[in-house]
Amino acid sequence: MITIIDYGSGNLRSIKNALKKVGCQVKITKDKKQIKKAETIILPGVGAFGKAMKNLKNYKEAIIRHIEDDKPFLGICLGLQLLLTKSEESPNIQGLNIIPGEVTRIPPLGKVPHMGWNQLNIKKNCPILEGLEDEYFYFVHSYHAKPKEKKVIAATTNYHIKMAAVLWKDNIFATQFHPEKSGKAGLKILKNFVKLSK
Amino acid sequence: MLTKRIIPCLDCDLQVPHGRVVKGVEFKQIKYAGDPVELANRYYEDGADEIVFLDITASHERRETMIHVVEATTENVFVPICVGGGIRKPEDFVKMLKAGADKCSVNTAAIKNPELINEASEIVGSQACVVAIDAKRRYLENPRESDERFIVEVEDGYCWYECSIYGGREFTGIDAIEWAIECQERGAGEILLTSMDRDGTKKGYDIPLTRAVSENVDIPVIASGGVGEPEHMYEAFTSGKADAALAASIFHFNEYPIPTVKRYLKDKGISVRL
């Protein structure tokens, strides 16, 4: 059973459908108690950093506890960025600070947002990336994460510059792209993640 | 490297239960192309990078039918879905996104009330807010410097491009390129650019139009209208500087299936997802 935190942002139906497709049971919830009890959490996210952090306020403690208990966690897109300390998008608002570092705007060397299908440069033998060399994933974002510790970057992607695409630290996984919108390769990532939670 | 996107467009007539995909041939004859959900599934399996549903009836009463189409499609289709036609209020964006769509496109409603772009992009994010522009060439006898019009050199003279609304039935006097720039400033995340002169002709996209818009905005541009063969997509991506190419009939009637198109583009050096 995977618990998706519903904090008022994001396209939850797509993630639910994709998890169902890989044979996983899903619970979408706003209830703090359910989140505290969850074995596995997915933090989705579309929208602005500051607004998301405000909506996430009540769940912050439960998320941090979940991570400290070393239970599997997957952040998607903004759900990745929220793990960092702060973002240029909302300079006065603190992130979850689970992965120290900053989120900055993609430099205007090309069109922003970085929107479309791109490949990964896989740096680490990350369990959710198993069997996924040379695949394409669907990205749509205007900001990118710069973790302080480079070793948490499991994969990067190239869009004029090299950007973090997958973060991995212990049982915390996060993708800048949308696995639920990345065709069969994306489903494979979710399947790999679901396997970890069993 | 970011790939160029190939996007099948499903024009949906929602006046029958579950809707049906249709394609107008030069605006007159209407050909029936299939069931929206089934076609979307086929294109997903074929490697479509994104799928556009366009409600050509664009009526508020059929909203529920479109929602069902999106819900049923996203159970098995895991690429971005864009819905256009009949989107008028920020709430319409929210409803479609809740049903599983990723983006909504607006044309008429945005021209009538440009604030809609600001409001919608504020609520659902720029990435979900696509502005569709239907542009028609207006040739000029004596092209002179003009502050009001963005003048483009085309193969047979000079023209500016006028925005049309209500599916091409009404003209607005608005300059399409200036409007595209304004849309970006207001928060649009993408421009779906259709050439009315080329739509249905199979003579190729309007390349000067595509290039003019693409060079003047910093958001992605989807070329649309007129594709008849894969080479036209190659032109749209190279001379036209488009980020994505939309097509309908070449896919519906199996003239050029998506894998054939992508293989052709890849062989010519275009970065595509295979």
HADDOCK unambig.tbl for C-alpha pairs under 7 A between the chains (distance, minus, plus):
assign (segid A and resid 11 and name CA) (segid B and resid 97 and name CA) 6.45 0.50 0.50
assign (segid A and resid 11 and name CA) (segid B and resid 98 and name CA) 6.37 0.50 0.50
assign (segid A and resid 11 and name CA) (segid B and resid 100 and name CA) 6.56 0.50 0.50
assign (segid A and resid 13 and name CA) (segid B and resid 98 and name CA) 6.72 0.50 0.50
assign (segid A and resid 13 and name CA) (segid B and resid 99 and name CA) 6.95 0.50 0.50
assign (segid A and resid 13 and name CA) (segid B and resid 100 and name CA) 5.62 0.50 0.50
assign (segid A and resid 14 and name CA) (segid B and resid 74 and name CA) 6.68 0.50 0.50
assign (segid A and resid 14 and name CA) (segid B and resid 100 and name CA) 5.50 0.50 0.50
assign (segid A and resid 17 and name CA) (segid B and resid 75 and name CA) 5.44 0.50 0.50
assign (segid A and resid 47 and name CA) (segid B and resid 124 and name CA) 6.69 0.50 0.50
assign (segid A and resid 47 and name CA) (segid B and resid 125 and name CA) 5.41 0.50 0.50
assign (segid A and resid 111 and name CA) (segid B and resid 218 and name CA) 4.90 0.50 0.50
assign (segid A and resid 111 and name CA) (segid B and resid 219 and name CA) 5.42 0.50 0.50
assign (segid A and resid 111 and name CA) (segid B and resid 220 and name CA) 6.57 0.50 0.50
assign (segid A and resid 112 and name CA) (segid B and resid 218 and name CA) 6.56 0.50 0.50
assign (segid A and resid 112 and name CA) (segid B and resid 219 and name CA) 6.08 0.50 0.50
assign (segid A and resid 116 and name CA) (segid B and resid 2 and name CA) 6.50 0.50 0.50
assign (segid A and resid 116 and name CA) (segid B and resid 3 and name CA) 6.81 0.50 0.50
assign (segid A and resid 117 and name CA) (segid B and resid 2 and name CA) 5.73 0.50 0.50
assign (segid A and resid 117 and name CA) (segid B and resid 3 and name CA) 5.63 0.50 0.50
assign (segid A and resid 118 and name CA) (segid B and resid 1 and name CA) 5.71 0.50 0.50
assign (segid A and resid 118 and name CA) (segid B and resid 2 and name CA) 4.64 0.50 0.50
assign (segid A and resid 118 and name CA) (segid B and resid 3 and name CA) 6.25 0.50 0.50
assign (segid A and resid 119 and name CA) (segid B and resid 1 and name CA) 6.53 0.50 0.50
assign (segid A and resid 136 and name CA) (segid B and resid 273 and name CA) 6.59 0.50 0.50
assign (segid A and resid 140 and name CA) (segid B and resid 127 and name CA) 6.96 0.50 0.50
assign (segid A and resid 158 and name CA) (segid B and resid 1 and name CA) 5.76 0.50 0.50
assign (segid A and resid 159 and name CA) (segid B and resid 1 and name CA) 6.21 0.50 0.50
assign (segid A and resid 159 and name CA) (segid B and resid 2 and name CA) 6.62 0.50 0.50
assign (segid A and resid 180 and name CA) (segid B and resid 78 and name CA) 6.03 0.50 0.50
assign (segid A and resid 181 and name CA) (segid B and resid 78 and name CA) 4.64 0.50 0.50
assign (segid A and resid 181 and name CA) (segid B and resid 79 and name CA) 4.33 0.50 0.50
assign (segid A and resid 181 and name CA) (segid B and resid 80 and name CA) 5.74 0.50 0.50
assign (segid A and resid 182 and name CA) (segid B and resid 78 and name CA) 6.16 0.50 0.50
assign (segid A and resid 182 and name CA) (segid B and resid 79 and name CA) 5.71 0.50 0.50
assign (segid A and resid 183 and name CA) (segid B and resid 78 and name CA) 4.83 0.50 0.50
assign (segid A and resid 183 and name CA) (segid B and resid 79 and name CA) 5.63 0.50 0.50
